[in-house]
């Protein structure tokens, strides 16, 4: 880009995260949140001995996967912010939604343990 041309647009400001990196950053929380959702739903439908076995391991899974998704989402949001992205960027919205859903799923798992 020519620095002397005032009509030249800054491509980095227009697209802070390229499409390939954006896809890679989106696929991880989608997979992890889907796993977490299925895991939480499993706790609600299991009965008897299977529910007891699930309830033994569920707190450990919830304490590792839930905050892991929240931390990953925070890092992605920080990356987008450092690259000049705005709060309406798809990765920022995705990070907020995945972090929120991870917290809700953690609560659901702990509720299912008590049920």
Protein Blocks (a to p, Z undefined) as FASTA:
>chain_A
ZZklmkbccfklmmmbafklmmmmmmmmmmmmmmmmmmmmmmmmpgcjllmmmmmmmmmm
mmmmmmmmmmmmmmmmmmmmmnopafkbmklmmmmmmmmmmmmmmmmmmmmmmZZ
